[in-house]
Amino acid sequence: MASVSWFSCLQMRPTPCHSTTPFAAPITTLHQQHHNPSSLSSTGEEGSSHGVHRRQLLVHTAAAAALLAPAALVPNASALNDWQVGTGEPDGFKSITAFYPQEASNSNVSVAITGVGPDFTKMESFGKVEEFAETLIGGLDRSWQRPPGVAAKLIDCKSSKGFYYIEYSLQNPGESRRTLYSAIGMASNGWYNRLYTVTGQFVEEETDKYASKVKKAVASFRFI
């Protein structure tokens, strides 16, 4: 079985590897990018009579452009009708596409594509989903530190149709709890395997408004 800790180092580049979480980089990036529009190239349309159709087209186009290889991971467009689309600058190692509400919000859905080594051929290369989830949470949780750091708790995990689905929460001391729902899958682009990580997040006070939308959006992604 391939090492999850190796995988964590891989996902965190170019930051020095000192964490065991494979999702910390996308989560942090999107949280900052939403409040700094210049860091994402937004393609959302507002105030247009064709706004809904335009957003549907953009969802298809952005997903295809950012995610297409010979293998493609695409969402169900109806699950992202009310979201704007932004793309981060590829760094040659990882590319990120973001979907976020038109109104100010701390909720979003991100898609990160990362190359992996040749010994990683399927999700089970990282261990069973329970092992993967426990390692993820263990790497994120810093509640045992003094003073306490971020508290990470596993809510649920499952494996289905080639994806690992992991739901967990993160809470920094004195801040709102964030719930994160991730779908992680692997596919080849014709030359090497790539890891596709779809992560949706919403803060506690936005649960009623965005929880179902975020989970629906994440669950709608499929390989074609």
Phi, psi and chi 1 to 4 in degrees:
 res  aa     phi    psi   chi1   chi2   chi3   chi4
   1 MET       -  132.4 -179.0 -176.5   73.6      -
   2 ALA   -69.1  152.2      -      -      -      -
   3 SER   -76.3  128.5  167.5      -      -      -
   4 VAL   -68.5  -34.1  175.2      -      -      -
   5 SER   -65.1  -35.4   60.2      -      -      -
   6 TRP   -63.5  -42.6 -179.9   91.7      -      -
   7 PHE   -60.5  -38.6  164.2   60.5      -      -
   8 SER   -64.9  -41.7  -56.1      -      -      -
   9 CYS   -60.1  -42.5  -65.0      -      -      -
  10 LEU   -59.8  -47.6  177.0   68.8      -      -
  11 GLN   -68.2  -26.2  -78.8  -72.3   75.7      -
  12 MET   -87.1   -8.0  -72.4  -63.2  -68.2      -
  13 ARG   -57.2  149.2  -72.5 -177.1 -175.5  173.9
  14 PRO   -86.1    7.2   32.2  -34.9      -      -
  15 THR   -65.2  138.3  -54.8      -      -      -
  16 PRO   -54.9  140.5  -25.3   34.5      -      -
  17 CYS   -76.3  103.2 -177.0      -      -      -
  18 HIS  -133.2    8.2   57.4  -85.0      -      -
  19 SER  -129.3  154.3  167.5      -      -      -
  20 THR  -104.6   14.4   56.9      -      -      -
  21 THR   -93.7  128.7  169.0      -      -      -
  22 PRO   -80.4   -7.4   27.6  -33.3      -      -
  23 PHE  -112.9   -2.2  -51.6  118.3      -      -
  24 ALA   -60.9  -40.6      -      -      -      -
  25 ALA   -65.0  -51.5      -      -      -      -
  26 PRO   -60.4  -41.6  -24.6   34.1      -      -
  27 ILE   -61.9  -50.3  -70.1  168.5      -      -
  28 THR   -62.6  -43.3  -56.8      -      -      -
  29 THR   -59.8  -48.1  -58.5      -      -      -
  30 LEU   -68.4  -34.9  -94.1  -65.2      -      -
  31 HIS   -61.6  -38.7 -177.6   72.3      -      -
  32 GLN   -77.5  -40.4  -65.9  170.4  -18.3      -
  33 GLN   -64.1  -34.3  -74.8  172.3  -25.6      -
  34 HIS   -62.1  -32.9 -179.8   80.3      -      -
  35 HIS   -92.9    0.2  -67.7   89.2      -      -
  36 ASN  -133.3   83.2 -178.2    8.8      -      -
  37 PRO   -54.7  -27.0  -24.0   34.3      -      -
  38 SER   -67.6  -19.4   62.6      -      -      -
  39 SER   -84.3  -10.8   62.5      -      -      -
  40 LEU  -125.4  144.6  -81.1  178.2      -      -
  41 SER   -90.4   98.7  173.9      -      -      -
  42 SER   -79.4  138.5  173.7      -      -      -
  43 THR  -121.4   21.3   53.4      -      -      -
  44 GLY   -71.1  147.1      -      -      -      -
  45 GLU  -118.1  129.2  -65.6  -72.1  -22.8      -
  46 GLU  -127.7  149.0  -62.8 -174.8   42.4      -
  47 GLY    75.2   14.1      -      -      -      -
  48 SER  -107.2  142.8  167.6      -      -      -
  49 SER   -69.1  -15.1   59.6      -      -      -
  50 HIS  -106.3   19.7  -56.9  -70.2      -      -
  51 GLY   -57.4  -45.8      -      -      -      -
  52 VAL   -63.5  -47.7  173.1      -      -      -
  53 HIS   -65.4  -37.8  -62.6  -66.8      -      -
  54 ARG   -62.4  -43.0  175.6   67.6  170.3  166.4
  55 ARG   -65.1  -39.4  -76.3 -166.5  -62.8  -86.8
  56 GLN   -60.7  -44.0  -70.1  175.2  -28.8      -
  57 LEU   -63.0  -41.5  176.0   61.3      -      -
  58 LEU   -67.0  -37.2  -72.3  169.5      -      -
  59 VAL   -60.6  -47.2  166.6      -      -      -
  60 HIS   -61.6  -47.5  -76.1  -60.7      -      -
  61 THR   -66.4  -47.7  -56.9      -      -      -
  62 ALA   -64.2  -42.9      -      -      -      -
  63 ALA   -63.1  -43.5      -      -      -      -
  64 ALA   -66.2  -44.9      -      -      -      -
  65 ALA   -66.0  -40.7      -      -      -      -
  66 ALA   -81.7  -28.9      -      -      -      -
  67 LEU  -111.6  -14.5  -51.3  178.5      -      -
  68 LEU   -67.8  134.3  -87.1  176.6      -      -
  69 ALA  -133.3 -147.4      -      -      -      -
  70 PRO   -66.6  -34.9  -31.3   38.6      -      -
  71 ALA   -97.4  139.0      -      -      -      -
  72 ALA  -130.4  142.3      -      -      -      -
  73 LEU  -110.3  115.8 -179.7   72.3      -      -
  74 VAL  -129.5  149.3  -63.7      -      -      -
  75 PRO   -92.7  166.2   34.4  -34.6      -      -
  76 ASN   -77.7  116.9 -177.0  -33.6      -      -
  77 ALA   -57.7  -32.4      -      -      -      -
  78 SER   -65.1  -23.8   63.6      -      -      -
  79 ALA   -78.0  -10.7      -      -      -      -
  80 LEU  -126.9   20.0  -70.2  165.2      -      -
  81 ASN   -57.5  -37.1  -85.3  -12.9      -      -
  82 ASP   -96.1   16.8  -61.4  -32.6      -      -
  83 TRP  -111.2  147.6  -57.5   76.9      -      -
  84 GLN   -88.3  161.0  -63.4 -172.8   87.3      -
  85 VAL  -120.4  137.1 -178.3      -      -      -
  86 GLY  -139.5  149.7      -      -      -      -
  87 THR  -124.6  134.4   55.4      -      -      -
  88 GLY   -81.8  165.0      -      -      -      -
  89 GLU   -77.5  122.0  -68.7  -64.3  -33.2      -
  90 PRO   -61.7  143.2  -19.4   32.0      -      -
  91 ASP  -110.0   14.8   60.9    5.5      -      -
  92 GLY    85.6  -10.8      -      -      -      -
  93 PHE  -123.0  -36.9  179.8   78.2      -      -
  94 LYS  -145.7  140.3  177.4  171.7   60.5 -176.3
  95 SER  -123.2  148.5   61.1      -      -      -
  96 ILE  -130.5  133.8  -62.9  176.2      -      -
  97 THR  -118.7  139.2  -61.9      -      -      -
  98 ALA  -123.5  144.7      -      -      -      -
  99 PHE  -124.0  130.1  -57.0   89.0      -      -
 100 TYR  -149.6  154.6   51.4   96.2      -      -
 101 PRO   -62.2  154.6  -20.5   33.3      -      -
 102 GLN   -68.9  -33.5  -64.9 -174.5   37.0      -
 103 GLU   -86.0  160.8   59.5 -163.8   58.7      -
 104 ALA   -59.0  128.3      -      -      -      -
 105 SER  -163.1  156.5  169.4      -      -      -
 106 ASN   -99.2   10.7  -73.0  -48.8      -      -
 107 SER   -98.3  144.0  -58.9      -      -      -
 108 ASN  -165.9  169.9   56.7   61.1      -      -
 109 VAL  -129.5  129.0  175.6      -      -      -
 110 SER  -122.4  149.8   66.5      -      -      -
 111 VAL  -123.8  119.1 -177.0      -      -      -
 112 ALA  -116.2  134.4      -      -      -      -
 113 ILE  -116.1  124.9  -53.0  173.3      -      -
 114 THR  -132.6  136.2  -49.3      -      -      -
 115 GLY   -73.7  144.8      -      -      -      -
 116 VAL  -127.1  163.3  -65.2      -      -      -
 117 GLY   -69.6  163.4      -      -      -      -
 118 PRO   -65.0  -19.0   22.9  -33.1      -      -
 119 ASP   -81.4   -5.9   52.3  -26.6      -      -
 120 PHE   -98.7  102.2  -67.9   82.3      -      -
 121 THR  -111.7  -16.6   57.7      -      -      -
 122 LYS  -158.5  169.2   54.7 -175.2  178.6  179.4
 123 MET   -62.3  -31.2  -73.1  -54.8  -57.7      -
 124 GLU   -65.5  -13.5  -73.4   75.4   11.9      -
 125 SER   -62.0  -22.4  -61.9      -      -      -
 126 PHE   -93.3    1.5  -60.0  110.6      -      -
 127 GLY   103.2  171.2      -      -      -      -
 128 LYS   -65.3  160.2  -65.9 -177.9  178.8  179.6
 129 VAL   -59.6  -35.5   65.0      -      -      -
 130 GLU   -65.3  -42.0  -65.8   83.1    3.7      -
 131 GLU   -65.4  -43.4  -62.0  172.9  -77.3      -
 132 PHE   -59.7  -46.6 -174.0   89.8      -      -
 133 ALA   -65.2  -42.4      -      -      -      -
 134 GLU   -64.4  -39.0  -71.9  175.5    4.2      -
 135 THR   -67.0  -40.0  -59.2      -      -      -
 136 LEU   -59.4  -51.3  167.3   66.0      -      -
 137 ILE   -65.9  -40.7  -59.5  -53.8      -      -
 138 GLY   -61.7  -35.6      -      -      -      -
 139 GLY   -74.1  -27.5      -      -      -      -
 140 LEU   -84.9  -35.8  -74.7  167.7      -      -
 141 ASP   -70.3  127.4 -173.8   60.8      -      -
 142 ARG  -129.1   21.5  -67.1  -66.3 -179.2  -89.2
 143 SER   -68.1  -17.4   60.6      -      -      -
 144 TRP   -81.4  -12.0   49.6  -91.7      -      -
 145 GLN   -73.0  161.7  -67.0 -179.7  -23.5      -
 146 ARG  -127.9  111.3  -66.3  -66.0  177.9  -91.7
 147 PRO   -70.4  157.0   27.4  -35.7      -      -
 148 PRO   -61.0  144.1  -21.5   34.3      -      -
 149 GLY  -103.3 -151.7      -      -      -      -
 150 VAL   -64.2  138.6   61.7      -      -      -
 151 ALA  -100.6  121.7      -      -      -      -
 152 ALA  -114.0  133.3      -      -      -      -
 153 LYS  -135.4  133.4  -65.7 -177.5  179.4 -179.4
 154 LEU   -79.5  130.7  178.8   64.1      -      -
 155 ILE   -99.9  -45.9  -61.7  173.2      -      -
 156 ASP  -164.6  156.9 -167.2   19.1      -      -
 157 CYS  -153.5  149.8   65.7      -      -      -
 158 LYS  -160.5  161.7   67.4  177.0 -178.1  178.8
 159 SER  -116.3  131.1  176.4      -      -      -
 160 SER  -153.3  124.5  177.2      -      -      -
 161 LYS    52.1   44.4  -61.4  179.6  179.6  178.9
 162 GLY    86.3   -1.0      -      -      -      -
 163 PHE  -112.4  147.7  -74.3   88.0      -      -
 164 TYR   -99.4  124.8  -79.6    3.6      -      -
 165 TYR  -109.0  123.4  -66.6   91.5      -      -
 166 ILE  -131.3  125.6  -57.5  175.3      -      -
 167 GLU  -115.1  129.6 -176.1  175.5    1.5      -
 168 TYR  -153.4  169.8   57.2  103.4      -      -
 169 SER  -124.2  151.8   66.4      -      -      -
 170 LEU  -130.8  137.0  -63.9  175.4      -      -
 171 GLN  -146.3  117.7 -174.3  171.7   19.0      -
 172 ASN   -80.6  148.4  -76.7  -53.2      -      -
 173 PRO   -54.8  128.7  -27.2   36.3      -      -
 174 GLY    81.0    2.8      -      -      -      -
 175 GLU  -118.4  166.0  -63.5 -177.9    6.0      -
 176 SER   -67.7  148.8  -63.5      -      -      -
 177 ARG   -76.4  136.3 -178.1  169.7   61.2 -111.5
 178 ARG  -108.5  134.5  -72.5 -177.7  -67.6  143.5
 179 THR  -103.7  133.1  -61.7      -      -      -
 180 LEU  -122.8  138.9  -61.1   99.6      -      -
 181 TYR  -128.9  116.0 -175.0   60.1      -      -
 182 SER  -119.2  142.4  -67.5      -      -      -
 183 ALA  -120.3  123.7      -      -      -      -
 184 ILE  -122.9  125.9  -49.3  100.2      -      -
 185 GLY  -139.1  167.9      -      -      -      -
 186 MET  -130.8  141.0 -171.6 -178.5  -62.3      -
 187 ALA  -154.2  161.8      -      -      -      -
 188 SER   -96.8  145.5  172.6      -      -      -
 189 ASN   -96.9   11.9   68.1   -7.3      -      -
 190 GLY   103.7  -19.8      -      -      -      -
 191 TRP  -121.8  -39.1  -64.1  -83.6      -      -
 192 TYR  -153.8  162.7   53.9   87.4      -      -
 193 ASN   -77.2  146.9  -70.3  -33.1      -      -
 194 ARG  -130.9  144.9  -54.8 -158.9  -61.4 -177.8
 195 LEU   -98.5  127.1 -163.4   71.2      -      -
 196 TYR  -108.4  118.5  -64.8   75.6      -      -
 197 THR  -118.1  113.2  -56.6      -      -      -
 198 VAL  -103.8  119.7 -176.0      -      -      -
 199 THR  -128.1  123.7  -61.9      -      -      -
 200 GLY  -109.4  145.8      -      -      -      -
 201 GLN  -142.6  150.2   67.2  168.8  -35.9      -
 202 PHE  -148.6  148.4   53.0   89.5      -      -
 203 VAL   -88.3  161.5  -67.9      -      -      -
 204 GLU   -55.4  -43.0 -172.5  172.1   12.6      -
 205 GLU   -72.9   -9.8   55.0  -93.5   31.3      -
 206 GLU  -108.3   14.4  -65.8 -179.9  -11.7      -
 207 THR   -58.3  -50.9  -61.5      -      -      -
 208 ASP   -61.7  -32.9  -68.5  -18.0      -      -
 209 LYS   -84.5  -38.0 -171.7  172.0 -174.6  178.3
 210 TYR  -120.9  -13.5  -72.8  113.3      -      -
 211 ALA   -55.4  -52.4      -      -      -      -
 212 SER   -67.0  -35.9   61.3      -      -      -
 213 LYS   -66.8  -43.2  -67.9 -178.8  179.1 -180.0
 214 VAL   -64.8  -46.9  165.1      -      -      -
 215 LYS   -65.6  -38.2  -69.5 -177.5  178.9 -179.7
 216 LYS   -63.8  -42.0  179.7 -180.0  178.1 -178.3
 217 ALA   -64.2  -46.9      -      -      -      -
 218 VAL   -62.8  -44.6  171.7      -      -      -
 219 ALA   -69.1  -16.6      -      -      -      -
 220 SER   -79.7  -14.0   76.5      -      -      -
 221 PHE   -72.2  134.8  -80.6   82.3      -      -
 222 ARG  -141.4  151.6  -67.5  -70.5 -176.3  -88.5
 223 PHE   -81.8  140.0  -73.9  116.8      -      -
 224 ILE  -127.5      -   60.5  170.4      -      -
